[in-house]
Amino acid sequence: MEFIPLYYKEKLDIINPHGDVGVVTLWSPVTIVKKHLRAIDATLLQQDSRIAVLGTLYGDGLPEMLRNVLYNPHIRFLMLLGVDLATSRKSVLHFFQKGLEATTVLGTPVQRIIGTTQTMDNAIHPDMFRDDLTIVDLGAPNDSGADVRVREFFSRLPVPQSGDLERIAIPLKTFPLTRHPSEPRSHTIVARTPMAAWKEVIFRLYRFGFRVHLDQGKERIELQTLKVTIQEPYEESSEVLQEHGFSLEEFKNYQKKILDPHLPPDQNYSYGHRLHDHFKGDTLARAITLLKANPESRQVYVSLWDTSRDLLTATQGHPCLVSLFFRCFDQCLTLTAVFRTHNALRAWPENVYGLIAIQRHVCQHVQQEPGPITVFSHSISIDPKGNGLERARSLCAFRRGAMLASDDFVADPNGDFLISVDPETQLIVVDHRFAGHRLFRYTGQSSEELERQLVCDQAISDVGHALYLGRELAKAEAQLKKLKRHRE
């Protein structure tokens, strides 16, 4: 039988396709392991060698490797010989020695190799492999005694077997995502306008949100501690709001209510009442007084959450907006609002327009221009029932289409970079610039070296900018190599 790889053919080094030994080099480059094998015994790499193929497990290729072995059942031995910078060695050994256990990844049922964090799809398991498949761990090539272990392994190999063997082809399927991977408690959004911010909020929830089950059979798609900064918190036109399914008139009515100190008799609370009268004093008026007395004050923190009533007693109705923080920053009055819970599709944009009204009210009294509004949502979610999920899906498709068709340039707030090659020093030069001024100069001989420096300083904040800069660094590296060749 001849070795025929189903996956990663271009990454495998086939020695003798009829051999019965597969060499797994883990994170060691195949070229390095071959160099060691050649030094031990040059015949190990000849065309009649027992070695069929060498390949790495760098980049989590275990599912593909196992499928290749199943499709080539004449492979009777897997020899582990390489440096392991992760858990590849342990994953291979435990797969065959300890087996699998049920778990979930991104909300999808999968199998985990016992004793590891390595997960596998449900299509493959140890019982599918031939009983006489032998896994031999010989350590790293530079380990003491590795040469002796390699010689002993090949000297003790039994005579190759012949006979009819059946290939097993297991397709590698796309992972059935219920959400995409991310840290669900660290999403940060910066957008120019309320509607631009809202579209990004829905996209993040739709793509990265966790499905959680609440009491009474409720289900939500949720993120925690979402931070959104709106750079220009002003009312948008009726046309813009209508395009997104909202009404400017309804938002303006909400803005009036959020500043109204009156508590209707049929309500447990209102934001206006909490801001003005609930705590036996007008907290919003006090905030204005403090800012007038000291525009640089950092104590203008207004709480709407009444712990004695909202937490310590069994009462009905609890505010979602729990605090406001006003701060004069960069010659403007900024507002940071914290919400306990948030309905993203309906309440979030309405609440933002309410915050615009509150900020404007304070700004008019203290004679400050309004600055950015930042909204923290401890728990923000979409209700997938009804048309909630479909509405979110449609909005994400609209957002994606608009972004792909747009030529708008969004500057990285961290600055830009000017890349050049210095022919005298033979270095790549990266000047970090902001507002026309050079902030710092990075130099290096490779794009990888410069990448480390930029990451260390967190010099880039935008993903698109980072991808663009990577392309430009690659061009500069190619230019530097060409320059060096010419000088030689």
Summary of the structure (lengths in Angstrom):
residues: 488
radius of gyration: 31.1
end to end distance: 49.3
largest distance: 92.8
contacts: 1428
relative contact order: 0.07
helix: 37%
strand: 23%
